């Protein structure tokens, strides 16, 4: 995902992405959003739903005078993303603890987003499908064609370079 999209998501959903600036010793969110820009809209919609719950929790904390930096496992902990990435051509959206009363709904939303990503090109957001044998990516026909052409060009350049260098002794 582009640095601009990364920054925008963190700014729009500060409670959900509170771990974005934490150390790699504490969270995988420090690496940012490890997927292509084609899934931005999917992640944005999912984030908006989860952040709405976080805002409910925030209001409840304020009503009960609970410090906003209270222990992460208390009865009013915010839902925080610990990693958002692509794996095996699919979106993976991992969270820290979720209050029981929100658990079922939040994980349903995540499952729906992951299913939508399975049919959405990770690069451009058009309809796509899982492709590849080694590294699997969800791509549309156009992005798959570009990917194939790029790999073909790189292989050709490599072979030409090796031919110019000659055999190694």
C-alpha positions in Angstrom: 0.0 0.0 0.0 1.3 3.5 -0.7 2.6 5.6 2.1 -0.2 8.1 1.4 -2.9 5.4 1.9 -1.1 4.1 5.0 -1.0 7.6 6.5 -4.6 8.3 5.6 -5.9 5.1 7.2 -4.0 5.7 10.4 -5.2 9.3 10.6 -8.9 8.4 9.9 -8.9 5.5 12.4 -6.4 6.4 15.2 -7.8 4.0 17.8 -7.8 1.0 15.5 -4.3 1.7 14.2 -2.8 2.9 17.5 0.0 0.4 17.2 1.2 1.7 13.8 4.1 3.6 15.3 5.0 1.0 17.9 8.2 -1.0 17.8 8.6 -4.2 15.9 9.2 -5.8 19.3 5.6 -5.0 20.2 3.5 -5.3 17.0 3.6 -6.3 13.4 1.6 -3.1 12.6 5.0 -1.3 12.6 5.5 -2.6 9.0 2.3 -0.8 7.9 -0.3 -2.2 5.6 1.5 -5.1 3.8 -0.8 -5.4 0.8 -1.4 -3.6 -2.5 -3.5 -0.4 -3.1 -6.3 -2.3 -4.8 -7.6 -3.4 -1.3 -7.5 0.1 0.1 -11.3 0.5 -0.2 -12.0 -2.8 1.4 -9.7 -2.0 4.4 -11.2 1.5 4.6 -14.8 0.2 4.9 -13.8 -2.4 7.4 -11.8 0.1 9.5 -14.7 2.5 9.6 -17.0 -0.2 11.1 -14.5 -1.2 13.7 -13.6 2.4 14.6 -17.3 3.1 15.2 -17.2 0.5 17.9 -13.9 2.0 19.3 -15.7 5.3 19.5 -18.5 3.7 21.5 -15.9 2.2 23.8 -14.2 5.6 24.1 -17.5 7.3 25.0 -18.2 4.6 27.6 -14.7 5.1 29.1 -15.2 8.8 29.3 -18.6 8.3 30.9 -17.0 6.1 33.6 -13.8 8.3 33.9 -11.6 5.4 32.7 -8.2 6.6 31.6 -7.7 6.3 27.8 -4.4 4.6 28.3 -5.7 2.0 30.8 -4.5 -1.6 30.7 -5.1 -3.2 27.3 -7.0 -6.2 28.8 -9.5 -4.3 30.9 -13.2 -4.4 30.4 -13.1 -1.4 28.0 -10.1 -2.0 25.8 -10.0 -0.6 22.3 -10.0 -2.9 19.3 -6.5 -2.6 17.8 -5.1 -4.0 14.6 -1.8 -5.8 15.1 -1.2 -6.8 11.5 -2.8 -6.2 8.1 -1.3 -8.0 5.1 -1.6 -10.2 2.1 -0.9 -13.9 2.5 -1.5 -16.6 -0.1 -3.4 -14.1 -2.3 -5.8 -13.2 0.5 -6.3 -10.3 2.9 -5.3 -11.1 6.5 -6.6 -8.7 9.2 -5.4 -9.5 12.7 -6.6 -7.9 15.9 -5.6 -7.7 19.6 -8.3 -8.5 22.2 -11.9 -7.8 21.3 -14.6 -7.4 24.0 -16.9 -10.4 24.0 -20.0 -8.3 23.2 -18.4 -7.2 19.9 -16.4 -10.3 19.1 -19.0 -12.1 16.8 -19.8 -8.9 14.8 -16.2 -7.8 14.3 -15.0 -11.2 13.1 -18.0 -11.4 10.7 -16.9 -8.1 9.2 -13.3 -9.3 8.9 -14.5 -12.5 7.2 -16.6 -10.5 4.7 -13.7 -8.2 3.9 -11.3 -11.1 3.4 -13.9 -12.8 1.1 -14.2 -9.6 -0.9 -10.5 -9.3 -1.2 -10.3 -12.8 -2.7 -12.2 -11.5 -5.7 -10.5 -8.1 -5.9 -7.2 -7.3 -7.7 -4.7 -6.3 -5.1 -3.0 -3.9 -7.4 -5.9 -1.9 -9.0 -9.1 -2.9 -7.2 -10.9 -4.4 -10.3 -12.4 -7.9 -10.2 -9.7 -10.5 -9.9 -8.8 -14.0 -8.9 -5.9 -15.9 -7.2 -3.1 -16.5 -9.6 0.4 -17.9 -9.5 2.2 -21.0 -8.5 4.9 -19.9 -6.1 3.8 -16.5 -4.9 0.0 -16.3 -5.1 -1.6 -12.9 -5.7 -5.1 -11.9 -6.5 -5.0 -10.1 -9.8 -7.3 -9.0 -12.6 -6.5 -10.0 -16.2 -4.7 -6.7 -17.0 -2.5 -6.7 -14.0 -1.7 -10.4 -14.5 -0.7 -9.6 -18.1 1.6 -6.8 -16.9 3.1 -9.1 -14.2 3.8 -11.7 -16.8 5.4 -9.2 -19.2 7.5 -7.7 -16.5 8.8 -11.2 -15.4 9.5 -12.1 -19.1 11.4 -8.9 -19.6 13.5 -9.4 -16.4 14.3 -13.0 -17.5 15.4 -11.8 -20.9 17.6 -9.1 -19.5 19.2 -11.6 -17.1 19.9 -14.1 -19.9 21.5 -11.3 -22.0 23.7 -10.2 -19.2 24.8 -13.8 -18.5 25.5 -14.3 -22.2 27.7 -11.1 -22.3 29.6 -12.2 -19.2 30.4 -15.6 -20.7 30.9 -18.8 -18.9 32.5 -18.7 -15.5 35.8 -20.5 -15.0 
